[in-house]
Amino acid sequence: MRWLKIPAAAAGLVALQALGDALVARTGWPLSGSVLGLLMLLGLLCLWGGVPDSLEAVTAPLLNHLMLLLIPSVAAVSMHGALLTRHAAVFAVVSIVATAVTAGLTAWALARLMRRRGP
């Protein structure tokens, strides 16, 4: 029975991304469909009070190899070094603000999940 839950969890992740893409296409929101799908996933995880084992089994290998997803970003930065140098101040401010917002939202979500789980 557990082996049926793992493909269902993977299909759920794909469905959330597709739903996010569809909502962004329909509404024209200035947001990535993938980000909207992740926000919906965060909402579901808050409602569930944690990560189901089947979802953990699907996402653990992806998270273990997360650095592979950053290779295109690093290559783009190295290719556009002159542009980055020209706009270094803006890049620094945006990077600091984005990091602070991400850390704050992550801490808030973790605290909320930990409160539901209890000691």
LINQUI-V891446 format. One record per backbone hydrogen bond with DSSP energy under -1.0 kcal/mol. NH is the residue of the N-H (numbers start at 1). CO is the residue of the C=O. Records with the same first field share a line. If there is no record, write none. Layout:
BEGIN
NH->CO, CO
END
This chain:
BEGIN
6->2
8->4
9->5
10->6
11->7
12->8
13->9
14->10
15->11
16->12
17->13
18->14
19->15
20->16
21->17
22->18
23->19
24->20
25->21
26->22
27->23
28->24
31->29
36->32
37->33
38->34
39->35
40->36
41->37
42->38
43->39
44->40
45->41
46->42
47->43
48->44
49->45
50->45
56->52
57->53
58->54
59->55
60->56
63->59
64->60
66->63
68->65
69->66
70->67
74->70
75->71
76->72
77->73
78->74
79->75
80->76
84->80
85->81
86->82
87->83
88->85
91->87
92->88
93->89
94->90
95->91
96->92
97->93
98->94
99->95
100->96
101->97
102->98
103->99
104->100
105->101
106->102
107->103
108->104
109->105
110->106
111->107
112->108
113->109
114->110
115->111
116->112
117->113
118->114
END
